[in-house]
Amino acid sequence: MCKYLVLVLCCALSFTYARECRKVGDCSCEYYDGTGINLRPIIGHAGPPLQANYANGTVYYFSPCEDLIYTPDNTSNNDAESNPCAKGYTLCQAILANGTVNYTRLGELKETQFTSDKEGDGLYLTYNKTTQSTHIKLICTTDKTTYFFPETSEKGITKLLLFSPHACPITIEDFSKPSTGTVLLIMLFIAFLSYFVIGATVNALYIGARGMEIIPHVDFWRDLPNLVRDGALYLQNGCRVTSQTPNPDSYDAI
């Protein structure tokens, strides 16, 4: 019974890990298979933010890969007291009430989180504030244009939709190419194999060695465990040589 429970748990953990997109940049994340999402091309450097409008006059400004310090409808209002978004924002909320626009900074670039829902049917950009949580669902489209729309807004929770071709998974890491560590390990394995094959051949054909003596530098390999032990003791003693009682059969004892 425990074996089946462990199997189910492992499968569940594998599924969770498979759909997790690990953040690897300010606005990019990577799945376990080397694919990932890169939102950088959506908006150029210091370009205007995306805009989502609610029917009640609420507007959301979104710049996924850069903190902005202005809002398109009121570029002259950069006073941090009346416009908190002037401090720099990735996600800003503007509410028009009684002819006055009230701004709320909902997210900064450093606060961006890539999250998945429990059902595993979507990837979100999440921004959590003390009293407000905003989730922007990334939806892959074949259209070349990016669209930013409102979805739902409840007390403390806002959901927005981002339709973009840049929300589609792309290859972040090419697993078909070996890494530097893999290449070094292969080279090390080939070097050791060549050493033993060539050394054994020379010992067998030119020296006439047989059995264990065919191994190149066999005395060194026999003494290797003792050498490792002596090295470990030397490091354990603070790189100091400890005095030892000489072997009664050694030359020094005689």
Secondary structure, 3 states (H helix, E strand, C coil): CHHHHHHHHHHHHHHHHHCCCEECCCCEEECCCCEEEECHHHCCCCCCCEEEECCCCEEEEECCCCCECCCCCCCCCCCCCCCHHHHCECEEEEEEECCEEEEEEEECHHHCEEEECCCCCCEEEEEECCCCEEEEEEEECCCCCCEEEEEEEECCEEEEEEEEHHHCCEECCCCCCCCHHHHHHHHHHHHHHHHHHHHHHHHHHHHCCCHHHHCCCHHHHHHHHHHHHHHHHHHHCCCCCCCCCCCCCCCCCC
